[in-house]
Amino acid sequence: MFDRPGRGSVGASSAAAVLVALDFGEGDYAESLAEIQLLVSSAGVTACAVVHGKRDRPDSALYAGKGKVDQIAESVAAHQAQLVIFNHDLSPVQERNLEKRLNCRVIDRTSLILDIFAQRARSHEGKLQVELAQLDHLATRLVRGWTHLERQTGGVGMRGPGETQLETDRRLLGKRVKVLKEKLVKVAAQRAVQRRSRSRAHMLSVSLVGYTNAGKSTLFNRLTRADVYAADQLFATLDTTTRKLHTASAAGVVLSDTVGFIRRLPHTLVAAFRATLEETVRADILLHVVDASSPDRDAQIEAVNVVLKEIGADAIPQLLVYNKIDLTAFVAQVESDECGNIARAWISAQSGQGLDLLRNALGQLAGAAFDSSRVAVA
């Protein structure tokens, strides 16, 4: 994974960080603060202090304003922090100005999420997608030294007459981005072939979607007897995994586990993970997994729906699955809407409560889809 010269991953290069979370009166400050603290922990960084503040709008030069930046500097010195993390998106100019004033590395929320993705990516496809997202984001912050890319692209003789160092670095970066995009086009073509094969076999395609850490991978493992990595941390799963789900219905069900969503998911990630998210866009049904124990679950549902709309999956029928009922007073059940269609389920992937009900519901949906397809063919 390429990063700016001299700047390793967030977790590897920083033992302690000062968090900066400013309140602009948007109403979700407490939830956003709790989330950035989870993100920092997921990145392997220790948050030694949090600097709060209220503003009407960001400062154009420093984002936080001179007085608040002085307070951040005092906190950095007091805790000997090597890193400052803003729970906001910084412009390249703001980031550079802050680093000069604070004399330490400064990253924003998008950079933090990109670093977590870089740590989590395991498959060849996942690594390609993360690298592309990183390069697209870091290209806007290109101010010096990308010449290590020459080792990837030939090096000697590549600099044109009169070309500046920065121009050379941008050109090398552009070439690498082009290579990554070409590789991901091939990955998308391979996935399309696999989807066509499942369609010909009359398999109902079901994709798990939901807020990160809602329990999608645990549910996937329980339903398919797979061994997908599942952990109590944000973005534990990046790589899409597909398995057949056995039900009482004669029709088959194919279940796909996908990357979790989050508020303000970086657009660079959505674009780079387009091939992975195709599994969601092409699904017949979405199992929208919700953490029933979260007091913020309604906002999380809305955040997922925003991303689904962005990738063109908002018209796909959803079955809301309220997970983690073992941590609540809810009981296992499946509910239908006013038209008699299965719409909601309450389960616990961890304890197994309600899983048989959900499996039967998926079997009914698959059977109905199979019957309608036979009628259409006839």
C-alpha positions, 0 to 999 in steps of 0.5 A: 500500500502506498503512502506518503514518504516517511508516513507509515500506517496510523497504528504502526507509527503512533502510540498516542493521539489527540482527538479533535471533535467540534460541534457544529450543531448538527444534532448527532455530536455524541454519537459521532464522538463515540464512533470516532473513538471506536474508529481510533481503537480499531486502527490500533491507536490510543486516544490520550485526550479529546479536544472539544469545541463549538463553532458555527462553521469551520475556519478556512485556514485551520478548521478549528480556529487559532485559539482552539489550535493552541489548545490542541498544541498544549494537549499534544505537548502534555501527552507527548502525542505523535498524532492529531486526528480530526473527526472531520474532513480537512482540506489539503491546505488545512491539514498542512497548516495544522501540521506546521502549527502543531509540529506533528502529523495530522489526519482527518476522518477519511484518512483514518478510515482508509488506514483501517481498510488498509489494515483489514484488506486480505484478498487481492481484490480488497488490497487493490480497492484500498490502494486505489482509494488511498491514492485518489485521496492522497493525490489531493495532498501531493506536495512532495516525493512520490518518486518511490513509485518509480520502482514500480514503473521503470524509473530511469529515463521517465522524467521529461525535459524541464519537468518538475519533481511534482509534475513527475510525481503526479504523472507516476501516481496517475499511471499507478491509478490507471493500472489499478482501475484496469485490474478492478475492471477485470475483477468486475467482469469475473463477478458478472460471470459468477452472477450470471451462472447463479441466475441460470441456476435459479438461485435467489441472490441475497446480500447482507448489508448494514452498519459496520459492527451490526453483526453481519459476519456472525449472522453469515457464519451461523446461516451458512456454516462458514468461517468468515472473520468476525470481531467486535470492531469496526470494518472487520469484514472488507472482502465479499464472501458468497455461500449457498444457504440451505433452506426447506424450499426447493429453490436455492439461496446464495448469501453474500457478506459485504463491507459494512457502512458508516456515516459519511463513508468516504466517496473515494472508498465507495468508488474504489469498492464499486466491484465489491458493492456490485454484489449488493446492487445486483441482489434480489433481496437485501438483508439489512442487519441492524444492531437492535441494542444500539440507541442510535439504530434509527440513524444507522439505518438511515446512514446505510440507506444513504449509501445504498442510494449512492450505489444504486441499490435503494430500489432493491427490496429489504428485509430488516433484521434486528440483531443482538436481541440477546442484549435487549428485551425484544423476542425472536419473531418475524413480521410481515407488512400490511401486504403480507410480505415478510418485512422484519425479523428479530434475531440474535446471531450470537445466541441463535435466537430466531435463526430458524425463523429467519431461515424459513422466511428466506426459504419462503422468499426463494420459493416465491421467486422460483415459482414466479420465474417458472410462470414467466418462462411458461 
